[in-house]
Amino acid sequence: MHQSSALLLTLFVISAAVSLGTAIFPLAPIDDNAFSSYFSSYNGLRSVKGLFFALALIPLLAREWSNPQLAASRLAFGMSLGLGVEVLYVLWERATFPGLFNFETGYRITGSFHGMHTGGAYIEGYLVLAAPFVVLWAWQQRNALITLLAVGLYCLDAYCVMVTFSRGGQIAFGLVTVLLIIGFLGAVLHKRTHILSGISIAILIAGITGAIAWPILSSSFSQSRFATTGKDAVTRVDHWQDSIDIALMQGSTVFGMGPGSFPSAFFWYSSLPARTSTYTFITENRNTYLQLGSGETLYFEQPVAVEPGQHYTLAMKLRSQAPNAAITTPVCEKALLYSFECFWLSLKLDKAPPGEWGDYQTDISTDGFNSANSRIQRPVKLSIYNGQSGTLIDVDNVSLKDSDGHELILNGDFSSGMSHWFFSTDSHLSWHIKNLFLHIFFEQGWFGLICFILITGCVLTRGYVRTWHNDTFSLVLCASLSAFLAIGVVDSLIDEPRLAFLFYLLVITGLISHTHPLSPLSASHTQILRNKSR
């Protein structure tokens, strides 16, 4: 790594460390909420771990890059393999819920990114970040079968990006595809070998990708998304301004408010009237229970192994100080964010005086479940949410039993806090700034933002210069990071630890690779290994 690059990275890490200290000190008591709530100061540890995990791999990356060709080959294969697994997951998700070719419903994929339970663009961020490495893998191997596999995987990736119905993701994928086609055609013409096959593959990828994208982009749901672009842009700009105002009024503009601080800061200081609902674990007389606040919808939920066409008994203890309190407990065929067939019920807290616990029990039927998709059984979740404005409801001893008396709920008494439970919400702006650069500014201030811009600018500038000299690895890395940053204009992205880890890993890889010149990557993987063994 160049000395200047190492200095910039060190300064950025110092910024992250100082900002983390701002977020978590003074240390709050360790309880069931400390590491399970996004409103906890310890949320900063979750938010920043992607960066620090990537930093921990620097010695291994430096060692691997002592043989640049082999390291680039391994990275391309690993990224392609990971993308292949994610594509399979998305195909299962689509087949299970809306259907592979149903583009008219409002279903938007989340893939394996459970961090999207509060919204975000993580799935499209990953798909465009990994896509260029599929092309690099095929370029390195120079094998007809692998090339066909790579073309197929890239086109399936295009399908996955399109069914996110994310305008930013779709534009970024178009950008990365154009960059790759131009860059690799330039490399083919420069080498003056395999010109016909190279042009044919480029046309094939462009043609199939276009054929996949067209019916999705022309669907009524896509058209409705594009029709509201102007309105959504106004909403997004207003949200950015609100976030900047919070940072300027409440935090340090030099080092920011700290990693993971946005959900809490937005809840307490936003100028907007709407607030998301809350959940808190409270221990009283050695008994732990869940307290649900009201606000914008928040589903506190757990997967349950119910079968279609059966009857179950739901029971729980409830308490509230409000005389008009009621709690809703749907049991639904549900993906991460979208519900399908549901059994809805609402329980009024009228079996005990305000402030006292009451026992509630009701029957649930799953007769309508799995009716629309009999081949693949959809997962089912039990959800609890407080939809009654201005109330707090205490929940304890949640139980769901089948006709034989078998308990289906784990940790229903909340004695283990968040264990086996999760939450999802329809209110996404409360959890994300929705701009990567403003996200860095909010958490790490001007110092962190300047360091971030300089580091990414360094990687991209040097990478594109080397691309001009037909370094295909630099081409792929720059295309990948450029598309990711393009999505970052409309989403935070790196507030999800796994995606942040991958992004920073590639940035650090770019900084390290600049100190190790790569010879042309036209040799196959077998030839690379053979040369190394000599």
Disulfide bonds with the S-S distance in Angstrom:
Cys332-Cys342 2.00
